[in-house]
Amino acid sequence: MTTPRTTAKNGSRSAAKSTAGTTARTAGAAAGAAGNGAKVRRVRAAPAPAPATGPVAGHCDELLHALAPFRDQAGTAQGWGERLARVLAGGGRLLAAGNGGSAAQAQHLTAELVGRYRDDRPPFSAIALHADTSSTTAIANDYGVDEVFARQVRAHGREGDVLMLLSTSGASANLLSAAEAGRGAGMSVWALTGPAPNPLAAGSDESLCVRAGSTATVQELHLVTVHMVCAAFDAALEGVLEGRSADDAADA
């Protein structure tokens, strides 16, 4: 006579064998289906995109057309980056301003200097004047829109500092007032504008004027300029800092 305990053990072994057999049969069936190509989803390669036409192609063409003469002015951006390295490493400051899309470009530049562009390095003092919304709106309310940047320049700018003003038109009244305030404070005033001649370029110490047929292309090349200035800044910075360290050691 079989005891209940023996029966339970045999039942457990039978159930385990049954489960294993079912699993094996299921796996075998799946493998067979895959081997026979049944119910296997095949991934198709994405079709090649159609060539751009109309305004999209025209946008690229306009950018390419503007890039060649713009490259001839790259030396200006390099010089700005190298001089900015000397100013900021010496404790100076960059103030930057613009309106609309140019405000975004100005803030992009200051962010690269306070943060970093590519490689890690010390932070440097750079302020986008439009970013202080409380000051900007208070000044606009009390003194008028034309003073929103100029008053901040007089507050934050010092002799030897740099003021960079970005404008696609080169005719914004608040930037012209800022340039005048910067020159009055003894700052170096640099203008990054659209096609010359324009009032902002004329009212600044130096200018880089992008020759392009649309505001969008001017703004795109302004961003390229921002990155070129940062690249030149980083390249010059190591030598500037090494030179200052050598001078400090000699003085000690």
Buried (B, 14 or more C-beta within 10 A) or exposed (E): EEEEEEEEEEEEEEEEEEEEEEEEEEEEEEEEEEEEEEEEEEEEEEEEEEEEEEEEEEBEEBBEBBBEEBEEBBEBBBBBBBBBBBBBBEEBBBBBBBBBBBBBBBBBBBBBBBEBBEEEBEEBBBBBBBBBEEBBEEBBEEEEBBBBBBBBBBEBBEEBBBBBBBBBBBEBEBBBBBBBBBBEBEBBBBBBBBBBEBBBBEBBBBBBBBBBEBBBBBBBBBBBBBBBBBBBBBEBBEEBBEEEEEEEEEEE
